[in-house]
Each structure stands twice: as C-alpha cells, then as structure tokens.
Amino acid sequence: MNIPLAWRLARITAHLCEGLATCALVFPFASSPRRARITRRWSSQLLRLCRVNVARDGGVAPLAHALVVANHVSWLDIFVINSLTPSRFVAKAEIREWPVMGRLAAGAGTVFIARGNRRELRHVFKGLVDVLQQGERVALFPEGTTGLQGQVLPFHANLFEAAIDAGVPVQPYALAYVGADGAHHPSIEYIGETTFVDSLFRILQGPPVMARLTCLAPLESVGAHRRELAQASQEAVAGAVAEAVAR
C-alpha cells in the first residue's frame, strides 16, 4: 500500500515526540533492563516508519557486555544497532545539535565528545571505563565520521583503551544498507553537506531499505594494544561490509 509522504512524516513526528517524552519522563526512573527494552522497541518502530527492515546477517551472537565498534554510514546506524542490541553510545558533539535526534540521543544516555578537546576526552574515557565495568554494552563509531557506502575509514584507536582498562572484549559490528537488488541503497549516503532533514526525505521518498547488521567475532582486550585492536576491528568490519553487498 502506498502511504502518502505527508502521512508518514506525521507518524514519524508523533513517534519522535513520544521518544522525547519517554526520555524526559520515564528514563530517569527506569532500570537499565527496562530502558533497553524501551529503546529496542522504539528504535524498531522508527525504522519501520522509515521503511527500513533490519536483518542479522550471519556472524556470531552479540555479547551482552562489550565495547561495540561499527562502521558509520548514516544517522540510521544508532537505531539499527539499538533495534537488535541496545547500547550506550559515544558520538561526536555535533550530533547533539541535530534537530530532535540530538535531544533523543542525549536523553538516551549518549556520551558526546568534542573534537580536539583532550581534557574532555580524558573525562569521557574515565566514564566509559566505569560504564563498561558496571556490565553495560557501549557502542561507538571509531571512524569519527560517516563515509561512503562500501568504504570503511581507518579506526581511531584512542577509545579502544577503555576496553583494555575495563577488561572487556571489543566486538566489531558491520553495517550495510542495500536495496531490492542487493546493491548499496541509493538513498542512504550521508556525507558532505547533506543534512538530517535532507537524508530523511531521501529515505522516505526512495525504495524500501534493508539494513544488514553483522555481529563479528569478539577480540580479547586483555594484554592487547589499542592500535592493534583498532586495526583488527577495522579489517574485520571492512571484510564483512564487502561480503554483505557481494551476496
């Protein structure tokens, strides 16, 4: 059934408002398991409204307690991951300024990092170690920016040190967005001067999207070096991204 664009936008707007209300009125008093359930359900509903279907694409079982690192393609990435494996995210400070989505991310407990701020990075790093030691799953995009589909940029190594200090494994995730033909989806690119609103309209006006998420074999952090972990994660993700589109 063809649903008019205006109607889909209205439903998404209502869903976003519901998310803001939940972050303000429910999350401050909810336990971690309840927050995870709400996050998973809300993210899944948002993706359905955007006509994005999500599939676990082979790989291994996701760990409940790990530092998750993934390639960064779109603003959809956070919600794709949260629809299957709700996580505390680390994101660049610019995301906090996104209309609505920035407030949602902040309300959901996202940790924001300002580029080039070493003092803030040290503070964030200590907070990440504490959260990981409390048994939570933390996710980040070590490329530091979104890239072209099919490309995986070098992974910055700094925050991999948090997994080493907390004594938890690193689990790479690979994200790919494809169309009905199995090729990269034409509406997903989120680079250059593209804004969140531009991207949202492209996705809503384009064909349905299949988001493929592959949870890869975890990497042991004990005794490892952060640069080795970053390199091994980047190579694993790049290989999985290439396979996801080659199928």
C-alpha positions as CSV (number, residue, x, y, z in Angstrom):
1,M,0.0,0.0,0.0
2,N,1.3,3.5,-0.9
3,I,1.1,5.7,2.1
4,P,1.3,9.5,1.3
5,L,4.6,11.1,2.3
6,A,2.8,13.7,4.4
7,W,1.1,11.0,6.5
8,R,4.4,9.1,7.0
9,L,6.0,12.4,8.1
10,A,3.2,13.0,10.6
11,R,3.6,9.5,12.1
12,I,7.3,9.9,12.4
13,T,6.9,13.3,14.1
14,A,4.5,11.8,16.6
15,H,6.9,8.9,17.2
16,L,9.8,11.3,17.8
17,C,7.6,13.3,20.2
18,E,6.8,10.1,22.1
19,G,10.5,9.4,22.3
20,L,11.3,12.8,23.7
21,A,8.6,12.4,26.3
22,T,9.9,8.9,27.3
23,C,13.5,10.2,27.7
24,A,12.2,13.1,29.9
25,L,9.6,11.3,32.0
26,V,10.4,7.5,32.0
27,F,14.2,7.0,31.5
28,P,15.3,8.9,34.7
29,F,13.4,6.4,36.8
30,A,13.7,3.2,34.7
31,S,16.1,0.4,35.4
32,S,18.8,-0.5,32.8
33,P,16.8,-3.6,31.6
34,R,13.6,-1.6,31.2
35,R,15.5,1.2,29.3
36,A,16.9,-1.4,27.0
37,R,13.5,-2.9,26.2
38,I,12.0,0.5,25.5
39,T,15.0,1.5,23.4
40,R,14.8,-1.7,21.3
41,R,11.0,-1.3,20.7
42,W,11.1,2.4,20.0
43,S,14.1,2.1,17.5
44,S,12.3,-0.8,15.7
45,Q,9.2,1.2,15.3
46,L,11.1,4.2,14.0
47,L,12.8,2.1,11.4
48,R,9.5,0.5,10.3
49,L,8.1,4.0,9.8
50,C,11.1,4.9,7.6
51,R,10.6,1.6,5.7
52,V,13.9,0.2,6.9
53,N,13.9,-3.5,7.5
54,V,16.7,-4.9,9.7
55,A,18.3,-8.3,9.4
56,R,21.0,-10.0,11.4
57,D,23.3,-11.0,8.7
58,G,25.2,-14.1,9.8
59,G,28.2,-13.6,12.1
60,V,28.2,-14.6,15.8
61,A,25.9,-13.9,18.8
62,P,26.2,-10.3,20.2
63,L,27.8,-10.0,23.5
64,A,25.8,-8.5,26.4
65,H,29.0,-6.9,27.8
66,A,31.5,-5.5,25.4
67,L,32.8,-2.4,23.6
68,V,31.0,-2.4,20.3
69,V,32.7,-0.7,17.3
70,A,31.0,-0.3,14.0
71,N,31.4,1.5,10.6
72,H,29.4,4.7,10.3
73,V,27.2,5.1,7.3
74,S,24.1,7.1,8.4
75,W,22.1,8.6,11.3
76,L,20.1,5.3,11.0
77,D,23.1,3.4,12.4
78,I,22.3,4.0,16.0
79,F,18.7,2.9,15.6
80,V,19.6,-0.2,13.6
81,I,22.0,-1.3,16.4
82,N,19.6,-0.4,19.1
83,S,16.8,-2.3,17.5
84,L,18.8,-5.5,18.0
85,T,21.4,-4.8,20.7
86,P,20.5,-1.7,22.8
87,S,23.7,0.0,23.8
88,R,25.1,3.2,25.4
89,F,26.6,5.2,22.5
90,V,29.6,7.5,22.2
91,A,29.1,10.1,19.5
92,K,30.6,13.3,18.2
93,A,29.4,16.5,19.8
94,E,27.8,17.8,16.6
95,I,25.1,15.2,16.8
96,R,23.8,16.9,19.9
97,E,22.9,19.9,17.7
98,W,20.7,17.8,15.3
99,P,17.1,18.8,15.5
100,V,15.1,16.3,17.7
101,M,17.5,13.5,17.1
102,G,20.2,15.2,19.2
103,R,17.8,15.6,22.1
104,L,16.8,12.0,21.7
105,A,20.4,10.8,21.7
106,A,21.2,12.8,24.8
107,G,18.1,11.6,26.6
108,A,19.0,8.0,25.8
109,G,22.4,8.5,27.6
110,T,24.6,9.1,24.6
111,V,28.1,10.4,25.6
112,F,29.2,13.3,23.3
113,I,32.8,14.1,22.5
114,A,34.1,17.4,21.2
115,R,36.8,17.1,18.6
116,G,40.3,18.2,19.7
117,N,39.3,18.6,23.4
118,R,41.8,16.4,25.2
119,R,40.6,17.4,28.7
120,E,37.0,16.3,27.8
121,L,38.3,13.2,26.2
122,R,40.1,12.1,29.4
123,H,36.9,12.7,31.3
124,V,34.8,10.8,28.8
125,F,37.3,8.0,28.8
126,K,37.0,7.5,32.6
127,G,33.2,7.5,32.3
128,L,33.4,4.8,29.6
129,V,35.6,2.6,31.7
130,D,33.2,3.0,34.7
131,V,30.2,2.1,32.5
132,L,31.9,-0.9,31.0
133,Q,32.9,-2.1,34.4
134,Q,29.3,-1.9,35.5
135,G,28.4,-4.5,32.9
136,E,26.9,-2.3,30.2
137,R,27.4,-2.6,26.5
138,V,28.9,0.6,25.0
139,A,29.0,1.3,21.2
140,L,31.0,3.8,19.2
141,F,31.9,4.7,15.6
142,P,35.7,4.8,15.6
143,E,35.9,6.3,12.0
144,G,34.8,9.5,13.6
145,T,32.5,10.5,10.7
146,T,30.2,8.9,8.2
147,G,31.7,7.5,5.0
148,L,30.7,6.4,1.5
149,Q,28.9,3.1,1.5
150,G,31.3,0.2,1.0
151,Q,34.2,2.2,2.3
152,V,35.5,1.7,5.9
153,L,37.8,4.5,7.0
154,P,40.7,3.9,9.4
155,F,39.5,3.4,13.0
156,H,40.9,5.9,15.6
157,A,42.4,3.9,18.4
158,N,42.0,6.3,21.4
159,L,38.8,4.9,22.9
160,F,39.8,1.3,22.4
161,E,41.9,1.9,25.5
162,A,38.6,1.9,27.5
163,A,38.0,-1.8,26.7
164,I,41.6,-2.6,27.8
165,D,41.3,-0.8,31.1
166,A,37.9,-2.3,31.8
167,G,39.0,-5.8,30.8
168,V,36.1,-6.3,28.4
169,P,36.2,-7.6,24.8
170,V,35.8,-5.5,21.7
171,Q,33.1,-6.7,19.3
172,P,33.1,-5.3,15.8
173,Y,29.8,-4.8,14.0
174,A,29.4,-4.3,10.3
175,L,26.6,-2.2,8.8
176,A,25.4,-2.3,5.2
177,Y,22.3,-0.8,3.6
178,V,21.0,-2.4,0.4
179,G,18.1,-2.2,-2.0
180,A,16.0,-5.0,-3.6
181,D,18.8,-5.7,-6.0
182,G,21.3,-6.3,-3.2
183,A,23.4,-3.3,-4.2
184,H,24.1,-0.3,-2.0
185,H,20.9,1.6,-1.4
186,P,20.8,4.9,-3.4
187,S,19.1,6.9,-0.7
188,I,21.5,6.3,2.3
189,E,24.5,8.4,1.6
190,Y,25.0,10.9,4.5
191,I,28.2,12.8,3.6
192,G,29.3,16.3,2.7
193,E,26.6,19.0,3.0
194,T,23.7,16.5,3.5
195,T,21.6,17.5,6.5
196,F,19.5,15.2,8.6
197,V,16.3,16.6,7.0
198,D,17.7,16.0,3.5
199,S,18.6,12.5,4.4
200,L,15.2,11.7,6.0
201,F,13.3,12.9,2.9
202,R,15.6,10.9,0.6
203,I,14.9,7.7,2.6
204,L,11.2,8.3,2.8
205,Q,10.9,9.1,-1.0
206,G,13.2,6.2,-2.1
207,P,12.6,2.5,-2.2
208,P,12.5,0.4,0.9
209,V,15.8,-0.2,2.7
210,M,17.3,-3.5,4.0
211,A,19.8,-2.8,6.8
212,R,22.2,-5.7,7.3
213,L,23.9,-5.9,10.7
214,T,26.7,-8.5,11.2
215,C,28.0,-9.1,14.7
216,L,31.6,-10.3,14.3
217,A,33.8,-12.4,16.5
218,P,34.9,-10.5,19.6
219,L,38.5,-9.5,20.1
220,E,40.1,-10.1,23.5
221,S,41.4,-6.8,25.0
222,V,43.4,-8.2,27.9
223,G,47.1,-7.8,27.1
224,A,46.3,-6.1,23.7
225,H,47.4,-2.7,22.4
226,R,44.7,-0.2,21.4
227,R,46.2,0.3,17.9
228,E,46.2,-3.5,17.3
229,L,42.6,-3.7,18.4
230,A,41.6,-0.8,16.2
231,Q,43.4,-2.3,13.2
232,A,42.0,-5.8,13.7
233,S,38.5,-4.3,14.1
234,Q,38.7,-2.2,11.0
235,E,39.9,-5.1,8.9
236,A,37.1,-7.4,10.2
237,V,34.4,-4.8,9.5
238,A,35.7,-3.9,6.1
239,G,35.7,-7.6,5.1
240,A,32.1,-8.1,6.4
241,V,30.8,-4.9,4.6
242,A,32.2,-6.1,1.3
243,E,30.6,-9.6,1.8
244,A,27.2,-8.1,2.7
245,V,26.9,-6.4,-0.7
246,A,28.6,-9.2,-2.7
247,R,25.8,-11.7,-1.7
